[in-house]
Amino acid sequence: MADIKNSRKYKVNEYVVYPSHGVGKITDILEQEFAGMKLELYVIYFEEEKMTLRVPISKVESTGMRAISDTNLIDEAFTILKSNAKTKKTMWSRRAQEYETKINSGDIISLSEVVRDLHRNPSQSEQSYSERQLYEQALDRLAKEVSRSKGIKEVEAITNIENQLAKNGRNAAAIAAVS
């Protein structure tokens, strides 16, 4: 049993990123028996979805679950937000699938690329419903991680993200033209 306890990466009340659900809080670490085998599980609660997930400690690596990004990785994500959007000329359905894959990858860099690529400022054309949904999902996940990493409220994190997006040369020029 000591080996299992030493293999624990996370503690109760610690926030983690689970790729397909975003930021969640470990509320418990428990042992359950399944088919005669004892498994130690992280119990993770996702506030927004009102969902609890049980992840076997032995499967943490394969699920892609990870710790909240450190400030260096957040800074790298913010640098991406300031760069020019990279939109492909492929059909929207293909791009939407790629964005969805990036959102569910759990990778903060991929997440910031989606936010950057789908961000629209006042001078640009309206987004379609599906574009807006993907943008809001990516922005929400990014803001949750930024807020946990920096110890700030989510609203502040969204403001920080939007400020980074405004530093993009194309966005800044477009915002100035509207003002």
Backbone torsions as a table, in degrees:
resi	resn	phi	psi	omega
1	MET	NA	-31.4	-179.4
2	ALA	-61.4	-35.1	179.4
3	ASP	-62.4	-41.0	179.5
4	ILE	-64.3	-44.3	-179.4
5	LYS	-62.0	-35.5	178.9
6	ASN	-73.6	-20.6	-179.5
7	SER	-84.1	-5.8	178.1
8	ARG	-67.5	128.7	178.5
9	LYS	-93.7	-30.5	-171.2
10	TYR	-121.4	160.8	-178.9
11	LYS	-117.7	163.0	175.0
12	VAL	-60.6	142.0	-178.0
13	ASN	74.9	7.3	176.3
14	GLU	-90.0	143.3	177.0
15	TYR	-91.6	140.5	179.0
16	VAL	-135.5	165.8	175.4
17	VAL	-109.0	123.4	173.4
18	TYR	-107.5	119.9	-169.2
19	PRO	-44.3	-49.7	-174.0
20	SER	-87.0	-1.2	-179.3
21	HIS	-128.3	-12.6	179.5
22	GLY	90.1	-145.6	-174.3
23	VAL	-83.3	129.5	176.8
24	GLY	-136.3	164.8	-178.1
25	LYS	-112.2	130.3	176.5
26	ILE	-73.9	115.8	-177.4
27	THR	-98.6	-18.0	-178.1
28	ASP	-164.6	157.2	170.2
29	ILE	-127.3	117.6	-175.9
30	LEU	-134.0	165.4	178.9
31	GLU	-112.7	129.9	177.4
32	GLN	-130.9	154.2	179.0
33	GLU	-104.8	128.5	177.6
34	PHE	-128.0	124.2	177.8
35	ALA	48.3	42.9	177.3
36	GLY	79.6	0.3	178.3
37	MET	-109.7	138.7	177.9
38	LYS	-90.7	131.5	178.5
39	LEU	-123.5	137.8	171.6
40	GLU	-95.4	135.1	-173.6
41	LEU	-127.9	143.6	166.4
42	TYR	-88.3	133.2	174.3
43	VAL	-104.0	117.0	-174.6
44	ILE	-115.8	130.3	179.6
45	TYR	-109.4	130.8	177.8
46	PHE	-107.5	105.3	-173.3
47	GLU	-53.7	-54.0	-173.9
48	GLU	-63.1	-39.6	-178.7
49	GLU	-86.5	-6.8	-176.4
50	LYS	51.1	49.8	-174.0
51	MET	-129.6	142.6	175.0
52	THR	-115.0	135.2	-178.5
53	LEU	-124.2	138.2	175.6
54	ARG	-110.0	121.6	-178.1
55	VAL	-118.7	120.9	176.5
56	PRO	-59.9	133.7	-179.3
57	ILE	-56.3	-35.4	-179.4
58	SER	-69.6	-14.5	-177.7
59	LYS	-106.3	5.2	-176.6
60	VAL	-55.9	-48.7	-178.6
61	GLU	-60.9	-48.4	-175.4
62	SER	-68.6	-23.9	178.4
63	THR	-80.5	-18.4	-177.8
64	GLY	88.0	5.5	178.0
65	MET	-61.1	139.2	-177.5
66	ARG	-148.4	167.7	176.9
67	ALA	-72.7	161.7	174.3
68	ILE	-61.4	141.2	-178.9
69	SER	-60.7	146.3	176.2
70	ASP	-82.4	175.0	-175.2
71	THR	-63.5	-31.3	178.2
72	ASN	-63.6	-42.0	179.6
73	LEU	-70.4	-36.3	176.1
74	ILE	-62.6	-43.7	178.1
75	ASP	-61.0	-39.9	177.8
76	GLU	-63.7	-41.1	177.8
77	ALA	-63.7	-40.6	179.1
78	PHE	-65.6	-34.2	177.1
79	THR	-63.5	-39.7	177.8
80	ILE	-64.0	-39.9	179.7
81	LEU	-61.0	-30.5	-179.0
82	LYS	-81.2	-14.7	-177.4
83	SER	-81.6	167.3	-179.4
84	ASN	-70.6	143.8	178.5
85	ALA	-62.9	144.8	178.0
86	LYS	-118.7	91.9	178.8
87	THR	-104.2	133.2	179.0
88	LYS	-84.5	160.7	-179.8
89	LYS	-92.8	23.2	178.8
90	THR	-83.6	171.5	179.9
91	MET	-63.2	150.1	-177.5
92	TRP	-58.7	-39.1	-177.8
93	SER	-60.5	-38.5	178.3
94	ARG	-68.7	-45.6	178.6
95	ARG	-63.3	-40.6	179.9
96	ALA	-60.1	-41.2	177.1
97	GLN	-62.2	-42.8	179.5
98	GLU	-63.9	-42.4	178.2
99	TYR	-63.5	-43.3	179.2
100	GLU	-60.2	-42.5	178.3
101	THR	-62.6	-42.7	178.7
102	LYS	-64.7	-42.1	179.9
103	ILE	-61.2	-43.1	-176.9
104	ASN	-85.9	2.6	179.4
105	SER	-73.3	-25.5	-176.6
106	GLY	83.5	-0.2	-178.5
107	ASP	-89.1	121.4	-176.2
108	ILE	-65.9	-30.2	178.8
109	ILE	-68.2	-45.1	177.3
110	SER	-62.0	-39.6	179.3
111	LEU	-61.9	-44.3	179.9
112	SER	-67.0	-30.8	176.1
113	GLU	-65.4	-40.1	178.7
114	VAL	-64.6	-45.3	179.5
115	VAL	-60.3	-46.6	179.4
116	ARG	-60.5	-47.9	-174.7
117	ASP	-69.1	-31.0	-177.1
118	LEU	-98.4	-3.6	-179.6
119	HIS	-67.2	136.7	176.0
120	ARG	-123.9	137.2	173.9
121	ASN	-103.9	172.3	-172.8
122	PRO	-54.1	-29.3	-176.2
123	SER	-83.7	-10.0	-178.0
124	GLN	-90.5	162.8	-179.5
125	SER	-65.4	158.1	179.7
126	GLU	-62.3	150.2	175.2
127	GLN	-85.1	152.1	172.2
128	SER	-73.0	166.3	179.8
129	TYR	-57.6	-46.1	-177.3
130	SER	-67.7	-36.2	175.8
131	GLU	-62.5	-46.3	-179.4
132	ARG	-62.2	-41.0	179.2
133	GLN	-61.7	-47.0	179.7
134	LEU	-64.5	-41.7	178.7
135	TYR	-60.9	-47.8	-178.1
136	GLU	-65.2	-37.1	177.9
137	GLN	-64.5	-45.9	179.6
138	ALA	-66.1	-43.1	179.2
139	LEU	-62.0	-43.0	179.8
140	ASP	-60.9	-47.3	-179.7
141	ARG	-64.8	-42.5	179.6
142	LEU	-64.4	-44.2	-179.7
143	ALA	-62.6	-40.2	178.9
144	LYS	-61.5	-44.0	-179.1
145	GLU	-70.0	-41.6	177.8
146	VAL	-61.4	-42.6	-178.6
147	SER	-64.3	-41.2	178.9
148	ARG	-68.8	-39.6	-178.1
149	SER	-68.0	-41.8	-176.1
150	LYS	-93.4	-6.5	-179.9
151	GLY	68.6	38.0	179.6
152	ILE	-123.1	169.7	177.7
153	LYS	-73.8	156.4	-179.2
154	GLU	-60.5	-36.8	179.8
155	VAL	-61.7	-41.1	177.3
156	GLU	-64.1	-41.4	179.5
157	ALA	-61.3	-42.7	178.7
158	ILE	-63.1	-41.4	177.2
159	THR	-60.9	-44.0	177.5
160	ASN	-60.1	-44.0	-179.9
161	ILE	-63.7	-46.2	179.7
162	GLU	-63.4	-35.9	176.5
163	ASN	-63.9	-38.8	177.6
164	GLN	-65.8	-43.0	178.4
165	LEU	-60.8	-36.4	-179.4
166	ALA	-69.4	-20.9	179.5
167	LYS	-78.2	-11.1	176.4
168	ASN	-64.2	129.8	-176.2
169	GLY	-51.5	-46.9	-179.1
170	ARG	-64.9	-43.6	-179.5
171	ASN	-66.3	-42.0	-178.9
172	ALA	-62.5	-42.3	178.6
173	ALA	-65.2	-41.2	-179.4
174	ALA	-67.3	-39.1	179.2
175	ILE	-66.7	-40.6	179.2
176	ALA	-64.1	-36.3	-179.2
177	ALA	-66.7	-32.7	-179.3
178	VAL	-79.2	-33.4	-176.0
179	SER	-65.8	NA	NA
